[in-house]
Amino acid sequence: NLVAGNYSRFRAEGAFGGSITETISGRISGLYAQRDGYTDNLFGPGAPDELDDQDLTALRGQLKFDLGSGGEILVIGETYRDDSLPPAFKYFESAPWFNPATDQDLPDLRDVAQGLETQVPDTNRVAPSRGRNEQDGLTVRYTNDFGGLKFTSLTGYKDINFSWINDGDGFDQFFVVYFQDDQSKQFTQEFQLSNAGSDSRLQWIAGLYYLNEDAESFLG
């Protein structure tokens, strides 16, 4: 599936899969999307020329193993990268505290002046990116039927890195700038036991769920 449009928009996505052996099958799917920004940034050297752009890549792979006698293992790996710049932010001229950057005239709503400074003054804190969302994940699902009882095990791991800057002052100083940086590693384990698929008039499911997350967040 291909899509093209104005602002150099391009989007491609697709998938393919099938049997690898008699007991193993696989599938891979992907997505790529990019677009120029809707807003011109007139800040000057050191700042991006456009905001509101898109730069996104995602990929997922799956392998299914047939264990026989109702048993099955499904392994899913996925990765996601979004390096799109943050949205534009602009005060109207009626705001008494707003002056655009020196020698910058902003007559159009599509024009802004945002420095998107990555260095927090008087600290060693530096934003990893003006806009970044990275996620990597792995999921393993095991299912089996035991005499009318269905057992399911779901094991998951996810690594998330997210950073974002919102520059709302229009000055070349770190004045009204919001900076967020999040990192998270998650591990989950779930067990389920049910009589789904049996002839019993009473349907039930029981389970256990475990979550462990190691996270760090900075907002300033």
Sequence and secondary structure as in RCSB ss.txt:
>XXXX:A:sequence
NLVAGNYSRFRAEGAFGGSITETISGRISGLYAQRDGYTDNLFGPGAPDELDDQDLTALRGQLKFDLGSGGEILV
IGETYRDDSLPPAFKYFESAPWFNPATDQDLPDLRDVAQGLETQVPDTNRVAPSRGRNEQDGLTVRYTNDFGGLK
FTSLTGYKDINFSWINDGDGFDQFFVVYFQDDQSKQFTQEFQLSNAGSDSRLQWIAGLYYLNEDAESFLG
>XXXX:A:secstr
 EEEETTTEEEEEEEEEEESSSSEEEEEEEEEEEE  SEEE S TTS SEES EEEEEEEEEEEEEEETTEEEEE
EEEEEEE          TT TT   STT    STTEE      B TTSS B S SEEEEEEEEEEEEEEEETTEE
EEEEEEEEEEEEEEEEE S SSSSSSEEEEEEEEEEEEEEEEEE TTSS SS  EEEEEEEEEEEEEEE 
